Amino acid sequence: MKRLGLSSNQLEGSIPASIIELENLEFLDLKWNNLSGTVDLHMFLHKLKFLELLALSSNSLSLITKTNFHPEVQQLWFLGLASCNLNEFPNFLHNLDQLEILDLSSNKIASQIPQWFLNRSVHSLLYLNLSHNLLTGFRNHFEFLPWTRLDILDLGYNKFQRPLQVPPPSTRVYLVSHNNLVGEIPPLMCNLSQLEGLDLSNNNFSGRLPQCMGNLSYSLLALNLRNNKFCGSIPSIFVSGTHLKWIDLSHNELQGRIPRSLANCRKLEFLDLGNNQISDVFPSWLGTLPELKVLILQANRFWGVIKDPKTNFASPKLRIIDLSGNRFTGNLPSKYFQSWNAMKVENASGLTYMEEEIIDVSAGIGEGIRLFYSLYANSVEINTKGFELIYEKISNMLTAIIFSNNRFEGEIPESIADLRGLHFLRLSNNSLSGPIPSSMGKLVALESLDLSNNRLLGQIPPELAQITFLAFFNVSNNHLIGPIPQGKQFATFENDSYNGNPGLCGKPLSKQCESFQSSQKQDSDSHQSLFEIYLEIILIGYASGLIVGVVLGNTFAK
């Protein structure tokens, strides 16, 4: 036997010692199981001399490695030891001159990356994953890291503290998120002409984004600079962004306007500029991007009226838009509601995720590209139920409109009822007036509806009880009156959903609709009695005047 592949099963217990008797074995893949126990790597790599691929990742194994061990498996090109309770770099890596793919992620390897690991013995590496460890950095600072053939490098989720180390020019995917890196982006980063994915998110980077990053726009597919301290304006670096699909610059201190060069990114699907200090009007020109699916501009300084789109096909694939926490005014953009066709589909055909849709654009090591998108480019935060929900994967079914905390006014347009695939609708903390449209009962996929803190009038339409997936509902602090719809999902909502509407009655409120109707009747009777009194006074006065006039007339006639 030369190949044994048992990955992604539910195998339990220890690895049978008899495996090492398969002396001609070239391919051994046991990753993603529930295997446990201790494994002596010396036995594996000494007995199985023809081994080319060894994958033990993602089990509950503990590995024993010997300091002075020189393995005889010179042809080993794939080594997967993720989640194997390692606390140091295995010394036998010294002698694996053919090693191309190495995964040591999710272990307990601490301190700095040793100097010997950077020597010629690992210059064959194409893919290196050291993420989710306790590494603090490199012993020396290099102009470029010395792995000259490296294609994909993942150093994310460690404790790197120095300024950013630039990977070799061959790098296509570079992941260093969730560290403590400081300083600015080195200008040498702009020389990575083959870079397709760059994730520097969740660090302490500062300064301005270098203008030379425009050099990367020829090759970049995804750029993630989220949650740092970058400042200044966003440079116009997207002149040639023909391949860019993902851009996340959120949670920084960026200012100014959105660069119009983004209109060149015709394949852009995901754009998150939220939580910055951007001051601009609504970028209606983004509606010309035919593939845009997620647009997040929340918590900035956008202002003004959202004007009608110049075309009936503005952002037809848009599924998530978040404009919350800005200074938008005027009416809700009803014309846009009519053009967002992707939100009109009740049931998307086949559940897929956004990163799955773009993997095929990259050749080479598919696993590495897949790793990049699964780590970064598929999450979005939706503020609902009073806290942030983080969707780790954006499915083709998730849709959301979040316009809360602005200055929108006027009535809720009927056109919003056409978005029958909508899952989240937040219009809270605005100045909306008029009734809640009964046609909103057609939003049968809706899971969360927040209309709180507005100036809405009239009754809660009973048609809303038809929305059977509704898990969150809030109309508090409006001017609503009348009975609360009963049954189905409305039986699950608490008083907080209705506070600040003294005219509402029925469960879950203590105010009964019978007494409400009675008081309404009494008010009506009271108004009727006053009317009758006024009418009687008027008629009496009129009649008296008529009599007096007749009497006086007769007197003068005499």
SEKEMI-782841 format. One line per field, with one value per residue (C-alpha): residue number from 1; x, y, z. Coordinates in pm, 1 decimal, m for minus. Example, Ala and Ser with C-alpha at 12.3 -4.5 7.8 and 13.67 -1.06 7.14 Angstrom:
% residues 2
nr: 1_2
x: 1230.0_1367.0
y: m450.0_m106.0
z: 780.0_714.0
% end
This chain:
% residues 558
nr: 1_2_3_4_5_6_7_8_9_10_11_12_13_14_15_16_17_18_19_20_21_22_23_24_25_26_27_28_29_30_31_32_33_34_35_36_37_38_39_40_41_42_43_44_45_46_47_48_49_50_51_52_53_54_55_56_57_58_59_60_61_62_63_64_65_66_67_68_69_70_71_72_73_74_75_76_77_78_79_80_81_82_83_84_85_86_87_88_89_90_91_92_93_94_95_96_97_98_99_100_101_102_103_104_105_106_107_108_109_110_111_112_113_114_115_116_117_118_119_120_121_122_123_124_125_126_127_128_129_130_131_132_133_134_135_136_137_138_139_140_141_142_143_144_145_146_147_148_149_150_151_152_153_154_155_156_157_158_159_160_161_162_163_164_165_166_167_168_169_170_171_172_173_174_175_176_177_178_179_180_181_182_183_184_185_186_187_188_189_190_191_192_193_194_195_196_197_198_199_200_201_202_203_204_205_206_207_208_209_210_211_212_213_214_215_216_217_218_219_220_221_222_223_224_225_226_227_228_229_230_231_232_233_234_235_236_237_238_239_240_241_242_243_244_245_246_247_248_249_250_251_252_253_254_255_256_257_258_259_260_261_262_263_264_265_266_267_268_269_270_271_272_273_274_275_276_277_278_279_280_281_282_283_284_285_286_287_288_289_290_291_292_293_294_295_296_297_298_299_300_301_302_303_304_305_306_307_308_309_310_311_312_313_314_315_316_317_318_319_320_321_322_323_324_325_326_327_328_329_330_331_332_333_334_335_336_337_338_339_340_341_342_343_344_345_346_347_348_349_350_351_352_353_354_355_356_357_358_359_360_361_362_363_364_365_366_367_368_369_370_371_372_373_374_375_376_377_378_379_380_381_382_383_384_385_386_387_388_389_390_391_392_393_394_395_396_397_398_399_400_401_402_403_404_405_406_407_408_409_410_411_412_413_414_415_416_417_418_419_420_421_422_423_424_425_426_427_428_429_430_431_432_433_434_435_436_437_438_439_440_441_442_443_444_445_446_447_448_449_450_451_452_453_454_455_456_457_458_459_460_461_462_463_464_465_466_467_468_469_470_471_472_473_474_475_476_477_478_479_480_481_482_483_484_485_486_487_488_489_490_491_492_493_494_495_496_497_498_499_500_501_502_503_504_505_506_507_508_509_510_511_512_513_514_515_516_517_518_519_520_521_522_523_524_525_526_527_528_529_530_531_532_533_534_535_536_537_538_539_540_541_542_543_544_545_546_547_548_549_550_551_552_553_554_555_556_557_558
x: 0.0_128.3_m164.7_m381.2_m631.6_m875.7_m920.1_m1241.6_m1400.3_m1480.6_m1197.8_m1116.0_m845.0_m473.3_m296.4_m220.7_149.9_111.5_97.4_474.9_493.3_360.6_714.8_620.7_367.3_399.8_74.0_m68.8_m357.8_m532.0_m625.7_m962.7_m1049.6_m1076.9_m752.6_m569.4_m260.4_111.5_290.4_666.8_750.4_1091.6_922.3_708.5_985.4_1247.6_1044.0_837.1_1131.0_927.0_674.0_594.4_285.3_210.6_m101.8_m188.2_m350.5_m665.5_m678.5_m599.4_m252.2_66.8_387.4_729.5_1018.9_1385.3_1648.3_1915.9_1688.1_1782.4_1492.4_1552.8_1241.1_1425.0_1137.1_871.9_701.9_381.2_380.6_64.4_105.9_m158.4_m320.1_m67.1_32.3_376.2_559.5_865.5_977.0_1063.8_1440.6_1410.9_1289.0_1660.6_1698.7_1376.3_1514.5_1209.8_945.8_694.3_389.0_425.3_137.0_230.6_m75.4_m282.9_m4.5_173.4_497.4_630.3_916.9_1085.0_1115.7_1462.8_1738.8_1795.6_1436.1_1523.9_1822.0_1852.4_1699.3_1350.9_1401.0_1178.9_870.3_568.0_311.8_382.3_119.3_238.1_m89.8_m255.9_62.5_250.8_526.0_672.3_868.5_1193.9_1540.3_1660.8_1488.8_1519.4_1458.1_1258.6_1201.2_1440.5_1188.4_1245.7_980.4_709.1_357.6_139.0_246.6_12.8_146.8_m193.0_m308.6_31.2_211.2_435.1_528.4_785.0_712.2_582.7_825.3_797.4_753.7_948.9_843.4_696.1_422.3_60.8_m116.9_17.9_m179.8_m58.8_m386.9_m444.9_m94.6_56.8_243.9_311.5_432.6_344.8_318.0_674.2_716.2_875.6_531.6_447.0_700.6_494.3_369.8_207.9_17.9_m346.1_m448.1_m322.2_m460.4_m306.8_m622.0_m642.4_m297.7_m168.5_m55.7_m71.5_10.9_m117.5_m177.6_110.4_23.2_249.2_m3.3_m155.2_112.1_m70.2_m403.0_m297.4_m294.1_m492.0_m813.0_m867.3_m736.8_m807.2_m670.9_m952.7_m914.3_m589.0_m508.2_m455.7_m531.5_m555.6_m752.5_m792.7_m548.6_m666.4_m489.0_m759.0_m692.5_m623.1_m823.3_m965.4_m943.6_m1031.7_m1330.7_m1290.3_m1191.0_m1216.2_m1076.1_m1316.8_m1238.7_m957.8_m926.5_m956.2_m1094.1_m1191.7_m1402.0_m1429.0_m1189.6_m1378.8_m1116.2_m1311.9_m1547.0_m1272.4_m1313.5_m1577.0_m1553.3_m1586.6_m1828.2_m1750.2_m1672.6_m1653.7_m1551.7_m1741.4_m1622.6_m1397.0_m1425.4_m1514.6_m1713.2_m1898.5_m2241.5_m2388.5_m2162.0_m2436.0_m2167.5_m2098.4_m2432.0_m2256.7_m2053.4_m2240.2_m2111.1_m2136.9_m2310.4_m2208.2_m2174.8_m2098.4_m2056.7_m2173.9_m2043.7_m1888.4_m1984.7_m2182.8_m2450.5_m2726.0_m3015.3_m2978.5_m3087.1_m3261.6_m3027.7_m2971.4_m3042.0_m3303.4_m3029.6_m2823.5_m2644.3_m2874.3_m2677.8_m2663.2_m2765.5_m2635.5_m2622.2_m2541.5_m2562.6_m2626.5_m2470.1_m2435.6_m2614.0_m2828.8_m3145.5_m3456.0_m3681.1_m3579.5_m3438.8_m3744.8_m3601.6_m3305.7_m3542.1_m3687.1_m3346.2_m3201.2_m3317.1_m3110.3_m3323.1_m3641.7_m3566.8_m3736.0_m3531.6_m3189.6_m3119.9_m2847.8_m2669.6_m2323.8_m2079.9_m1910.9_m1556.4_m1659.7_m1764.6_m1420.5_m1177.0_m1169.8_m1005.6_m674.8_m449.5_m186.7_m232.9_m607.9_m598.2_m400.5_m637.6_m930.9_m762.0_m727.8_m1091.4_m1213.8_m1002.5_m1094.7_m1311.2_m1638.1_m1755.8_m1987.6_m2128.6_m2497.7_m2616.6_m2948.7_m3121.1_m2912.1_m2573.8_m2343.2_m2403.8_m2095.8_m2177.1_m1860.3_m1983.7_m2195.6_m2434.2_m2612.9_m2934.5_m2842.1_m2990.3_m3003.8_m3090.4_m2957.3_m3037.1_m3066.4_m2928.2_m2964.5_m3205.6_m3436.5_m3790.3_m4119.3_m4313.8_m4186.2_m4228.1_m4448.7_m4167.2_m3985.4_m4247.6_m4104.9_m3788.6_m3936.6_m3598.4_m3504.2_m3389.6_m3291.2_m3452.3_m3337.8_m3481.9_m3462.0_m3359.5_m3474.1_m3765.6_m3991.4_m4361.9_m4691.3_m4826.8_m4644.7_m4738.6_m4960.0_m4781.2_m4475.9_m4655.4_m4523.4_m4168.6_m4210.5_m3835.8_m3785.7_m3610.7_m3550.0_m3756.3_m3661.6_m3868.9_m3812.8_m3754.1_m3936.9_m4267.3_m4481.3_m4859.3_m5161.7_m5191.4_m4948.0_m5074.4_m5213.1_m5055.5_m4717.3_m4833.3_m4785.4_m4405.5_m4341.3_m3958.5_m3966.6_m3745.5_m3690.5_m3946.8_m3922.4_m4159.3_m4095.1_m4104.7_m4341.8_m4704.0_m4876.7_m5225.8_m5468.5_m5436.8_m5108.2_m5134.8_m5164.3_m5049.8_m4752.7_m4429.2_m4600.5_m4662.2_m4284.3_m4217.9_m4184.7_m4302.8_m3979.5_m4090.7_m4377.2_m4265.4_m4326.8_m4655.9_m4927.2_m5199.1_m5113.7_m5305.4_m5323.7_m5069.2_m4798.6_m4897.9_m5112.0_m5347.2_m5646.6_m5802.0_m6152.6_m6082.9_m5911.7_m6217.9_m6441.6_m6246.0_m6256.9_m6635.2_m6660.3_m6453.4_m6677.6_m6991.9_m6841.4_m6771.3_m7124.2_m7279.5_m7084.5_m7186.4_m7547.7_m7520.9_m7357.7_m7619.4_m7899.0_m7757.6_m7721.7_m8076.3_m8221.1_m8035.8_m8141.4_m8500.6_m8504.8_m8361.2_m8620.0_m8901.6_m8760.2_m8717.6_m9074.5_m9206.4_m9001.7_m9098.4_m9463.4_m9422.5_m9254.7_m9511.4_m9776.9
y: 0.0_343.8_573.8_584.0_870.8_870.4_1243.2_1413.5_1111.4_1040.8_803.1_769.8_612.4_599.2_555.0_181.9_104.2_m134.8_160.4_189.0_m161.4_m21.0_53.2_156.9_415.5_749.1_922.7_921.0_1157.9_1129.2_1493.7_1612.0_1312.0_1246.7_1054.2_1079.9_953.9_1011.4_980.8_935.5_1117.8_948.4_615.7_756.4_935.1_666.9_363.0_515.3_613.8_681.0_912.4_1220.9_1346.0_1327.4_1499.4_1456.3_1797.1_1866.4_1567.3_1540.0_1401.8_1480.3_1455.4_1351.5_1502.3_1427.0_1700.7_1520.4_1328.5_1323.3_1177.2_969.2_1094.3_1342.1_1346.5_1466.0_1769.3_1799.0_1807.5_1893.5_1909.4_2165.9_2124.1_1863.4_2023.9_2129.6_2386.7_2435.2_2401.6_2036.1_2017.6_1760.8_2041.7_2118.9_1838.7_1843.6_2002.6_1914.7_2047.4_2267.3_2277.6_2309.4_2363.3_2415.3_2626.1_2607.4_2481.8_2635.0_2738.2_3041.1_3291.3_3399.3_3208.0_3047.4_3153.3_2799.6_2790.5_3068.5_2892.7_2721.6_2398.3_2545.6_2750.5_2504.6_2623.7_2734.0_2737.5_2812.4_2838.7_2939.6_3103.2_3062.1_3019.7_3237.4_3363.9_3709.3_3771.9_3709.9_3737.9_3964.4_4215.1_4131.6_4344.2_4046.8_3720.3_3461.1_3199.2_3285.0_3056.4_3130.2_3160.8_3178.9_3291.5_3293.5_3445.9_3552.1_3520.4_3542.5_3806.3_3975.4_4320.3_4476.9_4667.7_4463.4_4218.6_4217.3_3870.1_3764.2_3913.4_3577.7_3596.3_3581.6_3567.3_3732.2_3703.2_3873.7_3965.5_3966.5_4054.0_4360.1_4499.8_4874.8_5147.3_5221.5_4995.0_4966.5_5102.6_4770.2_4611.8_4791.1_4575.0_4257.4_4255.9_3910.8_3975.5_3864.3_3867.8_4098.8_4085.1_4327.1_4355.4_4379.6_4522.7_4864.0_4999.3_5376.3_5654.0_5712.5_5447.9_5470.5_5596.8_5330.8_5064.2_5140.3_4906.2_4620.6_4696.5_4506.3_4173.8_4217.8_4022.9_4110.8_4382.0_4382.2_4666.3_4652.4_4763.5_4959.2_5329.0_5431.1_5799.4_6057.9_6021.9_5702.8_5735.1_5685.0_5352.8_5165.2_5298.8_4949.9_4748.1_4513.8_4204.9_4343.7_4171.9_4247.8_4573.7_4622.7_4949.5_4967.0_5063.0_5307.3_5687.6_5753.3_6090.2_6279.1_6142.3_5800.2_5795.3_5784.7_5543.5_5267.4_5284.8_5103.8_4794.4_4636.0_4299.6_4441.7_4242.1_4353.6_4709.1_4796.7_5152.8_5157.9_5320.4_5585.9_5964.9_5981.1_6290.8_6261.1_6240.8_5903.0_5746.3_5682.1_5614.0_5282.1_5170.6_5119.7_4829.6_4526.6_4271.0_4471.0_4260.4_4417.1_4791.2_4904.9_5278.3_5283.4_5520.6_5787.2_6143.7_6087.9_6349.7_6486.1_6349.7_6018.7_6116.6_5883.4_5662.9_5763.0_5409.3_5146.2_4887.7_5040.9_4766.6_4485.4_4224.1_4420.9_4203.9_4395.0_4773.6_4947.9_5329.1_5354.1_5616.7_5892.3_6219.9_6126.7_6333.3_6342.2_6053.3_5689.6_5599.0_5424.5_5414.8_5212.9_4965.6_4904.9_4830.3_4596.1_4282.4_4041.4_4133.2_4045.6_3673.8_3487.7_3167.4_3174.2_2857.3_2654.9_2774.7_2901.2_3138.9_3436.6_3305.4_2989.2_3195.6_3347.7_3064.8_2955.8_3279.6_3173.5_2905.5_2720.0_2603.0_2606.1_2523.0_2836.6_3060.6_2892.2_2947.1_3317.5_3370.1_3154.5_3355.1_3699.4_3782.3_3628.9_3799.4_4090.3_4249.9_4327.1_4536.3_4390.9_4291.1_4553.2_4393.8_4305.5_3980.1_3866.6_3640.8_3440.2_3346.0_3560.9_3320.2_3392.7_3409.5_3679.4_4022.6_4334.3_4705.2_4902.4_5275.3_5343.6_5649.9_5900.4_6185.7_6025.4_6163.1_6113.9_5790.9_5438.6_5382.1_5102.4_4989.1_4834.9_4558.9_4432.5_4315.0_3978.4_3819.5_4072.9_3928.4_4236.2_4581.2_4851.0_5201.4_5302.2_5642.7_5856.3_6097.0_5874.6_5958.3_5827.2_5473.6_5142.9_5012.7_4705.0_4578.8_4505.7_4185.7_4059.5_4054.6_3689.5_3621.3_3899.6_3793.7_4132.5_4452.7_4765.2_5080.9_5222.5_5589.1_5748.7_5938.2_5663.9_5690.6_5464.9_5097.6_4809.5_4635.3_4290.1_4171.8_4168.6_3858.0_3670.4_3704.7_3367.9_3399.3_3727.5_3681.8_4047.2_4328.1_4679.6_4972.7_5145.7_5526.1_5613.3_5738.0_5408.6_5326.7_5037.6_4663.0_4474.8_4187.0_3851.3_3499.2_3341.5_3534.2_3825.2_3599.1_3592.6_3967.9_4140.0_4481.1_4646.1_4608.2_4853.6_5097.6_5465.8_5414.1_5494.0_5433.4_5064.0_4789.4_4411.2_4146.3_4165.2_4507.0_4529.6_4772.9_4580.5_4672.4_4644.9_4933.0_5113.4_5073.8_5169.1_5484.4_5557.4_5514.2_5736.2_6000.2_5967.0_5994.2_6295.4_6461.9_6374.3_6529.0_6851.7_6868.7_6822.2_7093.3_7336.6_7250.9_7309.6_7646.8_7747.0_7635.4_7807.7_8125.5_8102.3_8031.6_8314.9_8555.8_8454.7_8509.5_8841.6_8951.0_8861.1_9041.6_9352.5_9343.4_9333.5_9614.2_9843.1_9748.1_9876.7
z: 0.0_m95.6_m6.8_305.2_329.1_623.4_683.8_798.0_962.1_1326.3_1400.7_1769.4_1981.5_1915.5_1583.4_1540.8_1572.8_1280.5_1039.4_1047.3_902.9_574.8_464.6_111.1_229.6_49.5_147.4_504.6_574.9_915.5_971.8_1106.4_1323.8_1698.8_1732.6_2065.2_2239.4_2193.6_1861.6_1827.7_1507.4_1509.2_1441.6_1160.5_977.5_1038.3_937.2_658.8_441.5_126.8_290.8_84.1_265.4_639.4_774.7_1143.4_1195.2_1397.3_1626.6_1998.9_1955.2_2145.6_1942.7_2060.6_1865.7_1932.3_1933.7_1732.5_1500.9_1131.5_931.6_624.5_444.1_223.9_m25.9_227.4_71.0_280.6_663.6_856.5_1235.5_1331.1_1674.9_1786.6_2120.5_1998.7_2210.9_1989.4_1628.7_1554.4_1497.8_1221.1_993.2_950.0_701.8_500.1_185.7_m25.3_212.8_29.0_257.3_636.6_879.7_1246.0_1330.8_1649.9_1871.1_2172.6_2006.3_2191.4_2175.5_1852.5_1528.3_1550.7_1315.8_1186.3_1063.3_820.8_667.6_331.1_455.8_424.9_109.0_m74.7_118.0_m84.1_197.1_564.8_836.2_1185.7_1293.8_1633.9_1833.5_2085.6_1856.6_1924.8_1603.5_1418.8_1573.5_1293.2_1070.7_701.9_396.0_272.9_456.0_309.5_192.5_m170.6_m319.4_m63.7_m202.9_109.3_457.9_759.1_1082.6_1216.9_1578.2_1744.3_1953.7_1698.5_1827.5_1595.8_1274.5_985.5_825.7_445.3_288.6_m21.5_m358.7_m463.5_m197.4_m314.8_24.3_340.6_666.3_985.6_1153.1_1529.7_1643.9_1814.3_1515.7_1514.7_1280.2_921.5_619.1_481.8_126.5_29.4_59.1_m262.5_m447.5_m398.1_m753.5_m724.6_m401.4_m418.8_m52.2_225.1_579.3_832.2_1042.0_1420.6_1490.0_1601.6_1265.6_1227.0_982.7_632.5_371.2_122.5_m222.4_m370.6_m270.5_m606.9_m742.2_m570.6_m734.3_m1045.3_m860.2_m535.7_m485.6_m120.2_114.5_487.7_704.8_958.2_1319.8_1318.8_1357.7_998.3_944.8_668.3_348.8_149.4_m141.5_m497.7_m528.4_m716.5_m1065.4_m1195.6_m943.4_m1200.6_m976.8_m631.2_m474.6_m103.4_67.7_443.8_583.7_876.8_1237.0_1161.8_1170.2_797.4_686.0_374.2_91.4_m69.0_m365.5_m694.2_m826.2_m651.9_m949.3_m1141.8_m924.5_m1143.9_m966.5_m615.1_m399.1_m44.0_76.1_447.1_538.9_868.0_1190.9_1043.4_1011.4_643.0_547.0_218.3_58.1_m28.8_m296.4_m551.3_m813.1_m637.4_m780.1_m1111.3_m966.8_m1102.5_m847.2_m521.7_m255.3_78.1_145.9_501.8_570.8_933.2_1202.8_980.5_892.3_574.6_530.8_308.9_109.9_m73.8_m422.7_m662.4_m866.0_m1226.1_m1342.0_m1258.8_m1209.4_m927.8_m728.2_m843.7_m644.9_m317.9_m21.1_281.2_327.2_655.6_667.5_1041.0_1264.2_1004.6_924.7_627.4_588.3_370.9_277.7_265.1_m78.8_m221.1_m574.7_m450.1_m285.7_m629.6_m784.4_m518.3_m694.5_m483.9_m181.2_m362.9_m382.4_m95.3_m117.5_m276.1_m470.0_m299.6_13.2_m73.6_90.9_m61.8_m32.0_m213.7_m509.7_m564.0_m489.7_m852.0_m967.2_m809.5_m942.9_m746.0_m388.7_m353.2_16.6_90.4_m97.7_73.3_409.5_337.1_257.8_545.0_790.3_673.1_384.9_482.0_798.7_865.8_1179.8_1205.2_1496.5_1602.9_1925.2_2099.1_2028.8_1743.4_1562.5_1372.7_1081.0_1019.6_675.8_449.0_283.7_m38.5_166.0_419.5_341.9_558.7_545.1_843.5_833.8_1207.4_1387.7_1106.9_1036.5_783.1_777.6_597.9_563.0_514.8_138.1_12.0_m219.0_76.4_74.0_m255.6_m77.0_14.3_76.1_345.7_681.4_883.5_871.1_1113.7_1076.8_1443.7_1580.1_1290.4_1241.2_1032.4_1047.2_918.1_952.1_935.3_588.3_610.1_297.9_516.4_604.9_269.7_411.3_499.7_542.3_797.0_1118.9_1279.9_1250.9_1448.2_1397.2_1746.0_1832.7_1542.2_1505.9_1357.3_1390.3_1376.3_1458.0_1424.1_1108.4_1191.5_865.2_1042.9_1229.4_901.1_934.2_1097.9_1116.5_1309.3_1617.7_1711.5_1694.4_1836.8_1781.2_2113.9_2150.7_1869.0_1865.8_1791.6_1917.1_1924.6_1980.6_1943.5_1692.5_1867.4_1795.4_1621.8_1672.7_1848.8_2147.2_2207.4_2229.5_2567.7_2691.0_2580.2_2221.5_2280.3_2553.0_2490.2_2301.8_2562.0_2305.3_2255.7_2432.6_2456.8_2546.9_2663.0_2801.3_3113.3_2941.5_2812.6_2482.3_2632.8_2867.2_2583.1_2363.8_2656.5_2721.8_2351.9_2363.9_2671.7_2500.8_2200.1_2418.8_2592.9_2261.3_2147.6_2461.3_2423.7_2061.4_2152.3_2421.0_2175.9_1915.0_2166.2_2265.0_1902.5_1816.9_2122.6_2039.2_1678.3_1775.5_2030.6_1781.8_1529.8_1783.1_1896.5_1539.7_1454.6_1762.3_1692.9_1332.6_1417.6_1669.1_1414.2_1158.3_1381.0
% end
